């Protein structure tokens, strides 16, 4: 996150903490219901739908009101801007998506377990020895017809603009698997200053601040035209074209 940018520091009121507790209880109940069903579905060789159901319901509990714009391409690799942890349940609901994440997340046991249930693909940008394995993991996920999302900014922005897209994050996709579709996506929150996770704010503080909101979290998910032609030439052209498309849609939707 960018430490030079300030972030909301409003204190959470007592009713806000009551709302946080209520929502956490609902999320825990969802986890208790969805985890056994996930493993049962896995045992039976069925589609792993329950992690997406869990994330969608978590988003609903957190107050997400979502509108889709444009046409989603099933099974595409989505390149999206990144504003907050809420992007995960938003795209799980809007696109039934799994995610490509930095392997640093895998250091946290509970988080790794939850991510793996949702078929997260962990990549290590600086581990050249495992590049081949990472490519195979990404390609296997895409070959199974699943939608994957990658956040090329590599961190969260304030939602009013874009940070530079890092082509290195697409290293596991070069060369692009045959027949793969790459689709840019803009995530646009209505109250972005109150939602974004920026500056020195800890993740837990952002989590509590959003759960303490009485107002719904209104968000539009814009599915843009898939990349084509020279834009798919390599990882640099893909990131540049995706950034232009998302920035253009961000400017036109204000």
C-alpha positions as CSV (number, residue, x, y, z in Angstrom):
1,X,0.0,0.0,0.0
2,X,1.1,3.6,-0.6
3,X,2.2,5.0,2.8
4,X,2.1,8.6,1.6
5,X,-1.7,8.6,1.2
6,X,-3.9,9.3,4.3
7,X,-6.8,7.1,5.2
8,X,-10.0,7.4,7.2
9,X,-9.4,7.4,10.9
10,X,-12.9,7.8,12.3
11,X,-13.5,5.9,15.5
12,X,-15.9,3.0,15.5
13,X,-19.0,3.7,17.7
14,X,-20.4,1.1,20.2
15,X,-23.3,0.3,17.7
16,X,-20.6,-0.2,15.1
17,X,-18.9,-2.8,17.2
18,X,-22.3,-4.6,17.8
19,X,-22.7,-4.7,14.0
20,X,-19.2,-6.0,13.5
21,X,-19.9,-8.8,16.0
22,X,-23.2,-9.7,14.4
23,X,-21.6,-9.9,11.0
24,X,-18.7,-12.0,12.2
25,X,-21.1,-14.5,13.8
26,X,-22.9,-14.8,10.4
27,X,-19.6,-15.3,8.6
28,X,-18.6,-18.0,11.1
29,X,-21.9,-19.8,10.6
30,X,-21.4,-19.6,6.8
31,X,-17.9,-21.1,7.2
32,X,-19.3,-23.9,9.4
33,X,-21.9,-24.7,6.7
34,X,-19.8,-24.3,3.6
35,X,-16.6,-26.1,4.6
36,X,-18.1,-29.6,5.1
37,X,-20.1,-29.2,1.9
38,X,-16.9,-28.1,0.0
39,X,-15.1,-31.3,1.1
40,X,-18.1,-33.5,0.3
41,X,-18.3,-32.0,-3.2
42,X,-14.6,-32.5,-3.6
43,X,-14.9,-36.2,-2.4
44,X,-17.6,-36.7,-5.0
45,X,-15.6,-35.1,-7.8
46,X,-18.1,-32.3,-8.2
47,X,-17.5,-28.7,-9.1
48,X,-16.0,-26.7,-6.3
49,X,-18.7,-24.2,-5.9
50,X,-18.9,-23.8,-2.1
51,X,-15.9,-21.5,-1.7
52,X,-17.5,-19.1,-4.2
53,X,-20.8,-19.4,-2.4
54,X,-19.1,-18.6,0.9
55,X,-17.3,-15.5,-0.5
56,X,-20.5,-14.3,-2.2
57,X,-22.4,-14.7,1.1
58,X,-19.6,-13.0,3.0
59,X,-20.0,-10.0,0.6
60,X,-23.7,-9.9,1.2
61,X,-23.2,-10.0,5.0
62,X,-20.7,-7.1,4.6
63,X,-23.3,-5.1,2.8
64,X,-22.2,-5.4,-0.9
65,X,-24.8,-4.2,-3.4
66,X,-23.3,-5.2,-6.8
67,X,-24.1,-4.2,-10.3
68,X,-22.6,-5.8,-13.4
69,X,-21.7,-3.8,-16.5
70,X,-20.7,-5.3,-19.8
71,X,-20.3,-9.0,-20.7
72,X,-18.2,-11.4,-18.8
73,X,-16.3,-14.1,-20.7
74,X,-16.5,-17.3,-18.8
75,X,-13.1,-18.9,-18.1
76,X,-11.2,-15.7,-18.9
77,X,-8.2,-14.4,-17.0
78,X,-9.4,-11.1,-15.5
79,X,-7.0,-8.2,-15.0
80,X,-8.6,-5.9,-12.4
81,X,-7.8,-2.8,-10.4
82,X,-7.4,-3.4,-6.7
83,X,-8.9,-1.2,-4.0
84,X,-9.6,-3.3,-0.9
85,X,-10.0,-6.9,0.4
86,X,-13.7,-6.5,-0.6
87,X,-12.6,-7.0,-4.2
88,X,-12.3,-10.7,-3.5
89,X,-16.0,-11.3,-2.5
90,X,-17.0,-8.8,-5.2
91,X,-15.4,-10.8,-8.0
92,X,-16.4,-14.1,-6.5
93,X,-20.0,-13.0,-6.9
94,X,-19.7,-11.1,-10.2
95,X,-17.4,-13.6,-12.0
96,X,-17.3,-16.8,-10.0
97,X,-13.6,-16.2,-9.9
98,X,-10.6,-17.8,-8.2
99,X,-7.5,-15.7,-7.8
100,X,-3.8,-15.4,-8.6
101,X,-2.0,-14.3,-5.5
102,X,1.5,-13.6,-4.2
103,X,2.9,-16.5,-2.3
104,X,3.4,-14.2,0.8
105,X,-0.3,-14.9,1.6
106,X,0.6,-18.6,1.9
107,X,2.6,-17.8,5.1
108,X,-0.6,-17.4,7.1
109,X,-2.0,-20.8,7.8
110,X,-5.7,-20.0,8.0
111,X,-5.6,-17.6,5.1
112,X,-3.7,-20.1,3.0
113,X,-6.3,-22.8,3.8
114,X,-9.2,-20.5,2.8
115,X,-7.4,-19.4,-0.4
116,X,-6.6,-23.0,-1.4
117,X,-10.2,-24.0,-1.0
118,X,-11.1,-21.3,-3.6
119,X,-8.4,-22.7,-5.9
120,X,-6.0,-19.7,-5.5
121,X,-2.8,-20.0,-7.5
122,X,0.1,-18.7,-5.6
123,X,3.0,-17.2,-7.5
124,X,6.5,-16.2,-6.4
125,X,7.7,-13.3,-8.5
126,X,11.3,-13.6,-7.3
127,X,11.7,-17.4,-7.4
128,X,13.0,-18.1,-10.8
129,X,13.5,-21.8,-10.0
130,X,9.7,-22.3,-9.7
131,X,8.6,-20.3,-12.7
132,X,7.8,-23.5,-14.7
133,X,5.7,-24.9,-11.9
134,X,3.8,-21.6,-11.5
135,X,3.1,-21.5,-15.2
136,X,1.7,-25.1,-15.1
137,X,-0.5,-24.2,-12.1
138,X,-1.9,-21.2,-13.8
139,X,-2.5,-23.1,-17.1
140,X,-4.1,-26.0,-15.3
141,X,-6.5,-23.7,-13.6
142,X,-7.4,-22.0,-16.8
143,X,-7.7,-25.3,-18.7
144,X,-10.3,-26.4,-16.3
145,X,-12.5,-23.6,-17.5
146,X,-12.3,-21.6,-14.3
147,X,-12.1,-17.8,-14.2
148,X,-9.0,-16.4,-12.6
149,X,-8.4,-12.9,-11.5
150,X,-5.0,-11.1,-11.2
151,X,-4.5,-7.6,-9.8
152,X,-1.6,-6.2,-11.9
153,X,-1.1,-3.2,-9.6
154,X,0.3,-5.6,-7.0
155,X,-1.2,-3.6,-4.1
156,X,-4.3,-1.5,-3.3
157,X,-4.9,2.0,-4.6
158,X,-7.3,4.7,-3.4
159,X,-9.8,3.8,-6.1
160,X,-9.7,7.2,-7.8
161,X,-6.9,6.3,-10.2
162,X,-4.6,3.5,-11.0
163,X,-1.1,2.6,-9.8
164,X,1.3,1.4,-12.6
165,X,0.5,-2.2,-13.7
166,X,3.4,-4.6,-13.1
167,X,4.1,-6.8,-16.1
168,X,6.2,-9.1,-13.9
169,X,3.0,-10.3,-12.2
170,X,2.0,-11.9,-15.5
171,X,5.2,-13.8,-15.9
172,X,3.5,-17.1,-15.3
173,X,1.2,-16.4,-18.3
174,X,4.0,-15.9,-20.9
175,X,3.6,-17.3,-23.4
176,X,-0.2,-17.2,-23.0
177,X,-1.9,-20.6,-23.1
178,X,-3.5,-21.3,-26.5
179,X,-7.1,-20.1,-26.6
180,X,-6.8,-18.1,-23.4
181,X,-9.0,-15.0,-23.1
182,X,-7.7,-11.9,-21.1
183,X,-10.3,-9.5,-20.0
184,X,-9.8,-6.2,-18.2
185,X,-12.2,-5.4,-15.4
186,X,-12.9,-2.1,-13.5
187,X,-14.1,-2.3,-9.9
188,X,-15.7,1.0,-9.0
189,X,-17.0,1.6,-5.5
190,X,-19.5,4.4,-4.8
191,X,-18.0,5.5,-1.5
192,X,-14.4,4.8,-2.5
193,X,-12.7,7.0,0.2
194,X,-14.5,5.0,2.9
195,X,-13.8,1.7,1.3
196,X,-10.2,1.8,0.0
197,X,-7.4,0.2,1.9
198,X,-4.4,2.6,1.7
199,X,-1.8,4.4,3.6
200,X,-0.6,3.0,6.9
201,X,-4.0,1.4,7.7
202,X,-3.7,-2.2,9.0
203,X,-5.8,-4.8,7.2
204,X,-7.7,-5.6,10.4
205,X,-8.6,-1.9,10.8
206,X,-9.9,-1.7,7.3
207,X,-11.9,-4.9,7.8
208,X,-13.5,-3.6,11.0
209,X,-14.2,-0.2,9.5
210,X,-16.1,-1.7,6.6
211,X,-18.1,-4.1,8.8
212,X,-19.1,-1.3,11.1
213,X,-20.8,0.6,8.2
214,X,-24.6,0.9,8.3
215,X,-24.6,2.0,4.6
216,X,-24.4,-0.6,1.9
217,X,-21.2,-1.0,-0.1
218,X,-22.4,-0.1,-3.6
219,X,-20.0,-1.3,-6.3
220,X,-20.1,-1.5,-10.1
221,X,-18.1,-4.2,-11.9
222,X,-17.3,-3.2,-15.5
223,X,-16.4,-6.1,-17.7
224,X,-14.5,-4.5,-20.6
225,X,-13.7,-5.9,-24.1
226,X,-11.2,-8.8,-24.1
227,X,-7.7,-8.0,-25.3
228,X,-7.0,-8.9,-28.9
229,X,-4.3,-8.8,-31.5
230,X,-1.0,-7.1,-30.6
231,X,-2.2,-6.5,-27.1
232,X,-1.7,-10.2,-26.4
233,X,1.8,-10.3,-27.8
234,X,3.5,-10.6,-24.4
235,X,3.1,-9.7,-20.7
236,X,4.1,-6.1,-21.2
237,X,1.6,-5.4,-24.0
238,X,-1.1,-7.2,-22.0
239,X,-0.5,-5.1,-18.9
240,X,-0.2,-1.8,-20.9
241,X,-3.4,-2.5,-22.8
242,X,-5.4,-3.5,-19.7
243,X,-4.3,-0.4,-17.8
244,X,-5.3,1.8,-20.7
245,X,-8.7,0.1,-21.0
246,X,-9.4,0.3,-17.2
247,X,-8.2,3.9,-16.9
248,X,-10.4,4.9,-19.9
249,X,-13.5,3.3,-18.4
250,X,-12.7,4.9,-15.0
251,X,-12.5,8.3,-16.6
252,X,-15.7,7.9,-18.7
253,X,-17.8,6.5,-15.8
254,X,-17.2,9.5,-13.5
